[in-house]
Each structure stands twice: as C-alpha cells, then as structure tokens.
Amino acid sequence: MGSKVFKKILASLIFLLTVNFVSAQLVYDKPESVGLNAHYIESNVDSIMQDAITQKAFPGAQLLVTKKGKIIFHKTYGFHTYDSIQKVEKDDVYDLASVTKITGPLPALMKLYEEGTLNLDVPFSTYWPSWKNRKDKKDITLRELLAHQSGMNPYIVFLSDVLRKGKPKNRFIKTKNQKRFSNKVYNNLYVKNRFNKKVFRKIKRSKVNDEKTYVYSGLASLIYPTLIENITGENYEDYLNNNFFKPLGTEVLGYNPMNKKFKNTIVPTELDTLFRKDFVKGYVHDENAALLGGVSGNAGLFATALDLAKYMQMLVQKGTYNRKQYFKPSTVEEFIKIQYPENNNRRGLGFDKPLIGNDTLNIQEAYPAPQVSPTSFGHSGFTGTFVWADPEHELVFIFLSNRVYPSRSHRNIYNLNVRPKLQQVFYTSPNSEEKLTNN
C-alpha cells in the first residue's frame, strides 16, 4: 500500500473517530474521569448551596455540570418550598423564564438562517411587514434585535390591558373555555385567542431610542413564534419538537407542562397576588407569556436539568449530538460570538456572553465566573434559572431554582452571587491527583 493511500485512510479513520466522539451522548462519570477533584467540588458546592438556602436565596435548587461530554456533577438541594415538605429531585421540572429565549425561538431562527431563509442584516420588516410603515422600526435588522442593539423598549406590561381595578376585563378574559377564548392562562382563566394581535400592535407602536445602544429588550421574542410559523407553515411547537426536542431526547422540554402526561413533579414559582391569585405551578410565571396562552418566545418553556444539558452540549459540540447534526459549526460560531463589542455590548445573537473584560474582574464583579472563556455563552432566567456553555473548556453548567418563591422580592441569589460562585468551583478544582492542601 502506498504511503499516500495509507495517510488518506488514516486521516479518514481519525476523522470518523473524532466525529463519533464529539457527537456522542452525555454519560454519567466521576469528576476524576476528566481530571477534577470530586471532594473539592462537592464540599464547595454544598457549602455555597446550603448558605444560599439558609439566607433564602431560593428554597431549593438543582445543579448539573458536564465536562468533556460527561456529566460529572448532578445534585439537588433543599425543597420545593420553604415548608420543607417536598425535596428537590433530579428529574423535577422548572419554569425556565428567559432561558426560553435561547432554547425555544433561537434554534428555529438559527436553522432558518442556515437554510438561507432568514438574513440577519436585512430589515426585519422584510419578514414582519407591519413594521414597514414605522419610521423608527422599518430598518431594524434581526441581528440588532437578537443582540439587543435595536433601541427597542425593554418591556411592555400587557397585564395592565386586561385588568381593571385588579379584576380581569370580560372582553379579554373568560372563566370558561369558549370558541374565541381557548388559550388557557390558569385554572378557570382563558384569554382571547386574538390577544396576540393586540400585543403585536403595541410592540409596533412602542418607541425606539434614536441612539442605538445596548438595551436588553424582550419585545421581539414575543413576535418570533408567529414569525417562525409564518415562514415555515408549521405550528411553532411542532417545529421545535420535530427538529430539536424529540431528536435530542429532551423528554420534558416544552410549553404548558400541565397538558403533558409525564410523571415528573413541577416546581412552583411565585404567589401571584395580581392576576391568578394563587401559587403558580405548571403555568408560566411570566405574565406576558401567560397572556399568549403560555407559548411565547420570551418565556414559557419548562424543562429538567438533563434536557437543558443535552441542548447546550449539542451547541458545545458545534451543532452535533448523538451523531445527528442540527447545525453547521459555522452557524453556531456566528450566533455565539459577540456582535457589537465596539458599543460595549457583550451579547451574541440571542445568547448572553461574559462581561467585556470579565477575566480581569473579581468574583463579586464578574458575570458569570471570571474564569469562563470569551467563547462561552448562555442565558439566565427571572425565576432563578441559569445555563452556560464553554466550548474552550468543554464545560456545560445548568442551574435551576425557583428564587421567586414565594415572591420576586427575594433577591439574595444576586446579592450572594450564588451562580458565578458555583460555576467558579468547576474551574478552580485541583487536578484529581493533587492533594487539597496544595490548592
């Protein structure tokens, strides 16, 4: 056999082995299998978690971390609520809040971009025609929207449109399922099916800053599911399930879990004193998403930690998981890179990124941990969720909690800097061979 032929065969074998390795499924293993120290990790994580629960940052939480394609840490802490009755379990389901933005509409937009259906740099009004006659919106691009560089308002409280003196207006909310009121908001609460039209009109009429600076805005995320349906001709949820959730093996990940038949327990979020007058459990916490029937691009997804780990691992593996390619590596790289650093905007396309200069900051000032690489990306959620992936270190960090229980006034998850501190543990762990006294 000639040397050239032998080299070609060898190169092909190496390529196939590499593809099979990086696209494999997640497996459970010990931290030592990737060179980390299990005792150091567990003792530090336990300490941070117990302190956070004691100081009521959240009643309970769940942490899953993967390294080099292996789940090296998956542990639960505390209880669903402060009454300490129901312990948090590994397969419990959490309201993802804004983590929905990168797990719901974003993969669909990435796929449509990759197929050439969506262009990031033409006016968004090309695909959303109602903006064409709005001087302040007609030239905004999808890239600007996804990177929060559009000048759009941060938020609109649509709940104020449906309440009068604290009670639901009859023309928007009914207590029984009717033909034009079939979108369920909560037990015995149904919103008008066409309420989304009102949402879109108010977004269209909302003001845009003249100066385009980095302002985090969730308004466009309310539009994306309908945009995706308009472009694909498919139901938004079906599109996500068929193209991503089912093939990834994310067994729970989806909207409106109360309609599902899985046996997992759903963790409650907040006592809603304004609208639903109850501890919200199994229905989306975010009021805007609730008024869209629980299916929105800004919030609404529920998942287990393992579901999220599979999705983020696929992105770390440049678009491939379990030998199936979801995206080209170039697509993933485009969306996870910082878009407008010259404007002091750290964001990628949909994805959050570390603060600019994050590695020069201490743990109290950094976001997330100072040790994460500049290529890392993720997102946080208002309910206390946080996911982060670091391709350079082959590390995925999934943190789920219900910090808004019993109310959103509980802010010690931020005051104590819980999530960056937990994340840091996995970067500062000594090698498995090192003695802890040498750290």
N, C-alpha and C positions, 0 to 999 in steps of 0.2 A: 504493500500500500504506500503510495507517495506521501511525502510529508505534508504537502498542501492539502490533500484529501483528508488526511488524519486530523490536521488542525481544524478543518471545517467541521468535521464530525464532532470533535471535542468541543468546539465553540457552540455547536447546536445543543449538545448534551448539557453543557453548563447553563445555557440559556433556558432550556426546559426545566432544569432543576431549580433555577432561580425563580422562574415564573411560578412553579408549583409551591416553592417555599413562601414567597411573598403573598401568594393568593390563598394560602391555607386558611382554615377556620381557626377561630380562637380556641385555645385549650387551657385548662387549669394547670398550674405548676407552682412550685415554690419560688420565692424571690431569689434563692441561691442559684436557680437554674439560669438566671440572667445576670449573675454576679453581684446581687444585692444581699443585704443582711436582714433576714426576716425579723429577728429580735429587735433590731434598731427601728425598723419600720413600724412594727406593731406597737411597741411601747410608746413611741412618739405620737402615732395616730390616736391611740387610745387616750393619751393624756389630753391632746387637743380637743377631741370629741367630748370627753367627759366634762371638761371645763366649759365648753360651749353649751352643753345641755344644762349644766348646773346654773349657768348665767342666762338661761332661757333664750339662747340664740335660735333654738328650734327644739321641739320635743323629742325628735329622733331623726336619724339620717342613715344614709347608705353610701358606701364608698366602694367603687370598683376601679382598679388600675391594671392596665395591660402594659407589658414591656416586651418588645421583640415578638409580638404575636402570641404572648402567653398571658393569661390572667393570673397575676402574681398576688393580687390582693382583692378580696371581696368580702366585706364585713358590714354588719349592721349595728346600729347603736340606738338606745333609747326606745321610745314608744311613739305610737301614732299621735297621742295627745298627752297633755300634762297630768292626766289622771292615772297614768302608768298602768293601764289595763292591757292594751294590745301592743305587744312588742313588734318592732320593725323586722320584717323578714326579707330575705334576699330577692324574692320574686314579687314584692309589693309594687304597686303601680302609683306613679306620681304624675301630677299635673306639671307639664314642662314649661308652661308660660312662654316666655320669648325664645326659649330653646327651640320652640316650634318653627321659628323663622328659618333656621338652618337645617331642620330635619323634614319640614313639610314642603313649602313652595320652592325652596332653594334648589334641591336636587332636580326638581322638574324644570326649573329655569336653566340650570346647568346643561341638562340634556337637550333642551330646545336650542340653546346656544351652540352646543356641539354639533347638532344636526344642521345648523345654519338657518334655522327658523327665526331666531332672535338675534339681533345685532345690538351689542352693548352701547354703541356710540351713535346710533341714530336717535332722533327724538322718540321718547316713549309714546308720544301721541300717534306715532306710526301704528302702534299696536292697540292703543287705547284712544280711539278717535274723539271722545268727548273732550279731551284736553286741547284739541287743535284750535279751538276758538278762545282759548285762555292765554292771554299775552304772557302771563308770568309762568305758565306751565308748558306751553307748546314746544319749547326747545329743550326741556329737561330730558336727559338720557337715562337709560336703565342703569348704566354704570354709576351715574351720580346718585340715583335712588338707592341702589344696593350698598354704596359706600357712604351713605348719609352725608352727601356733599351737595344735595339739591337745593337746600334752603327751605325745604318743606317744614311746616309746623311739626312739633314733636308728637302731639296727641290731640284728639278731639274726644270729649266725653259725650258719647251718644246717649248715655243713660238719661241725661237731662232732657232729651227729646221725648222720652216715653213715660216720665214721671211727672205728676202734678201734686204738689204738697205731699210728696212721699208715696203716692199711690199710682199704680200703672194706669196710663190712659187707655180707655177701652178701644180706641181706633188702632192702637198698636199692639196691645197685649190682651189675650183672652185666657180664661181659666180652663177652657176645654179645647181639645183638638178639633179644628174646623178646616174646611176646604182651603181657605185662604190664610189659615193660621195653623200650620202644621209643623213649624220649626220649634222644637221644644227647648225652652230656656231652662226650666227647672220643673219640679213636681207641680203639676197643675198651672203651669205658666207657658203660654205659646205666643211667639212673636209673629207678626205679619210676615208672610213669605217674601214679600217685596220690600222689606225694610232695607235690604242691601242697596236698593236704588236710592234711598234717602242718604245712606252712608256715602255712596259714590258722589252724589250731588254736593254734599257738604265738603267732601275732600276736594272736589273740583273748584269750589268757591273759596276754599281756605286760602289765606295769604301766604305768599312766598317771600322770604327775605331777599332784598335786592342784592345783597352781598352774599355770595355762596361760600359759606364757612361750614365747618363740621358741626352739624347739629343732628343728634340721634333722633330719627323720626320713624314711627311705626305705621304711618298712614298708608304708604304704598303696599305694605304687607296685607292690608285689608282687601286690596284690589287683586293681588296675584292669583288667588284660586280661580276667580272668574276669568281672568286673562288666560290662564292655562286651559280652562275648559273651552274658551272661545277659539284658541289656537289649535288644540288637539282634537276637539269634537268629542272628547271623553269626559265623563264625570271626574272631577278633581280627585276625590278619594280613590276611585277605581284606578286612576292613572298612577297614583302613588303606590297603591297596593300591588298592582301588576308589574310595575317597572322597578320597584325598590323594596318595599317592605316584605312581600312574600318571598322573593328570591333570596333576600338577605337572611331570611329566617327570623325576622323580628316578630315574635309571636303575638305580642300585645300592642306594639306601637300603632297608634291610630287615634281617631277622633271619637268622641261620645262613647266612652267605655261602658256606660250603663246599657248600651244597646248590644254589647258583646256577651258571649257566653263563657268567657274564660273564668277560671276559679280563683285567680289572683285577687288579693284584697287591695282595694283602692284607699289611699291615704287621704284624709280630709284636709282641706285648706283653711279658709277663713270663715269666721262668723259674719255673714253678710247682713248688716243691720239696715241697709238702704233699700234693697230690692227683693232679695229672695227670703229674707227674714229667717235664716237657718244657717247651720254649719254646712258649707258647700262641700260635697263629696261626690265624686263621679261626674260632676258637671264642671265645665271650665270656670276657673276663678275670674278671669278677665271679663269685665262686663261687655266690652265691645265685641269680643268673640262670642259671648253668650247671645247677644242680640242678632248674631248671624247664624243662630242655630247650633253653636258650638264648633262650627267648621270655619276656620279663618286662617290667614297666613301669619298673623301676629301672635296667636296663641291658640290653644285648643287640643294639641296633641298630648296624649298620655303614654307612658312607657315604663318599662323596667330598666334597671341599670345595664343589664345584659343586652337589651335591644339597642340601647344607645352605643354601647361598646362596639357592637358589630358594625353599625353605621360609621362611626368615627374611625374604626380600624380600616374599613374599606377606603376611606379618604387618605389615611396614613400610607396605605399600600398603593397610592396613586390611582385609585379608581377601580381596583380589583379585589374581590373577596371570594373565597371558596371556589376559585378557578372560573369565576364569572367576571367579565369586565363590564362595569357600569359606566365608566368614563375613561377617556384617554388621559394619560398623565398630564398632557399639556392643558387640558380643561381644568383639572384640579389645581395645577400650578397657577393658572390665571386667576382663579377665584380666591385662592388663599393668600395671594400676595398683597402687600399694602398698596393702595391705589393712589392716594394723594398725600404722600409724605411732606411735600413742599408746603402744604396747607396745615401742617401739624395734625393731620388726620391719620390715625393709626389703622383705620378699617380696611379690610379686604372687601370682596364682593359678597355681601351678606354676612360673612364671618367677621367676628371680632378678632383683634390682634393685640399683642403686648403693647404697652405704652411705648412710645418712641423713646429710646434711651433707657428702657426698662432694666437692662443688665447693670446699670450704674446706680440703681436705687436700692435702698434697704427694704426689708420685707414689709415694713409699715407703709411705705410709699409706693411700692411696686404693684403692677397689675399685669398678669397674675403674679406667680412667684418670679423673682429676679432671674432664676436660673433657666427659665424656658428659652428656647431658641427663637430668633427673629422669624423663622419659618413657621412657628406654631400658630394655632388658630383655634377658635371655639366660640362659645356664647354663654351668657348667663340668663337666668330667668327670674322674674319678680317673686315667684313663690319660693325661691331658695335653691333652685337648680343651677348646675354649672357643669359644662362639658368642655374639655380642652384636649387637643391632639398636637403632638410634637413629632413631626416626621424625622427631624435630625436625631432625636434621642429614641425614636420608635416607641413613644410612650403615649398612652391614652388615659385620661383622668376623668372619671364620671362621679359626680357628687349629686345626690338627690336628697332634698329635705323639704319640709313644709314650714319654713320660717315665718310665714304669715299667719300661722295658727297661734292664738285664736284671732289675732288682728295684725294688720300690716304695720302697726306701731312698733312691733318687735324688730329692732334693727341691729341687734348685737352680732348678727352674722357678719355685718360690715364693720362694726366698731371693734370687734375682736379679730378681724381679718382672718376669719376661720379658713376659708378655702385656699387662699395663697399659702398659708402656713402648712396646711395638709399637703398641698402639691409639692411644696419645697422638700418635704421629708423624702420623697422618692428621687430627688436629685442629689440630696446630700448624704444618702445612705452610704456607709462604707462598703467596700467590697466584701463579699461573703467570707473571704479568708482573713480579713482584718479583724483584730480584736477591737471591741468598742472603746477600750481605754486609749486607743491610738487615734481615735477620731477627734 
